[in-house]
C-alpha cells in the first residue's frame, strides 16, 4: 500500500490540479493534440478509402501504402518531423496524423467493399446517382467497420501523444518524461495511469458515437447475430 498510497497522495495534492503543470491543463493539451491529429487524419483517409472502396480501384495499392505507414515506428516519425519542422505542435500533429491515417484508410476501404453488391445494384436500379448511393446506402451499412478504424486510430494517437513530451510538447506525457528525469516513480505512474484512462474514455466515447451513427434498422439486424455469437462462445 506504500506506493499506491503515494499515488493517491499525488492525486490528492491540490497543487497538481492547478497551474500550467496541473492535470486539467495537461488534459486539455493532450486532447487538443490528439483531436487535431485524428480530425486531420480522418479528413485525409476517409474520403480516399470511401472513394476507392466504392469504385474498387487501386485498393491494393492504398492498403499496401497504409501497411507501410503502420510499420513505421511512431518515435521514428516524431524524430524525423522534429528534424524537419523543429520544436512545436506542428511536428507533433504531423507525426500523430501519419499514425492516424492507416487504420482509417484500410477500414473505410474494406467497409465499402464489403457492402453487398446486390444492395448496390438495387440502389442503381432505383435511380440513385453515385454520390447519393454512397451517402444513403453504402455508408450507413459501412459505419460499424469505418468507426472501428476511427476508434483504433484515436486510441493509438492518444497513447502515442505521450511521446510529444520528448520534443517539449505538453499533455500527460509530460508527467512520464519528467518523472523519469527526476526519478519520481509516483509522478511517472500517475502520468501513465492518466494516459490509460484517457485512452479508455476515448474508446468508450467513440463506441457511443458509433451507436448513434449506425441506423436503428441495422442495429436490430446485428443484435441477433451478436447474441448467437455470445451464446456460441459461452458454450
Steps between C-alpha positions, in 0.01 A plus 500: 500500500802728535538574129125513433467731796758735353309496170179585683672786680636626167151516354364653822753782498319823393824620339457234231157632403592859418757697308686431177605154620161409649299201385221709336752696291688184399169335411407790271840481331481124452145508365576792269802331343314171464175648368676716240703204377204263476285764330764579239566130449128438451470782247780339299437128546121460503422667164781307330396169655131555425559598135741212438268258676198616300670467163720204596808645334856536625390344829797267530740787438331713766502218756866419429597864548289505815676189633837662437380793710403263780844340493679830559586551868316788662811628671688497168230711333510742792879536475485558124228762541706668772806512272298643211260737676672561834333534838132579523156353469524475121764227521292312755173525307676402177639186663172402667305562179731261314422243769124562481458460124575127435224337712234740376605463136507121515172462689307748287616328181414152627167622642383631163624191317307276742164656414286238327521546119128420477427800721708721271320366193164564664602859577603555139174344385312753711675780313747606771796700373850405617523754784146431623565127491813538710345734755155338537571132439864395527626720783221411747581132446874567529487715815592223752822408321587861419455597864714206608783657302434841654501349851826317432664817368374716786617263774842460334536876466401563862756245618776621267441868577687421820821518294433867425668585829830381352508805272370748757134426435226503762246243607513222754830381355657793681447317831659182365806669348551731797446209738773304325736798503434568869488129593157567642321168450178631652476779244592261220231250605241776535572618147474146359172448686356825363594400144337159546181656638484749215546221245217302660277807504577557131407143412173516694406841358554392141314175562205711613533720192499189283176389660346836416621493138395142422139503375253335737399241240858380461543480878188282521634273229838470674356428846394137432837430337689636801274304735569174314873576502492557875308175557745310281800635694336417834436145383 
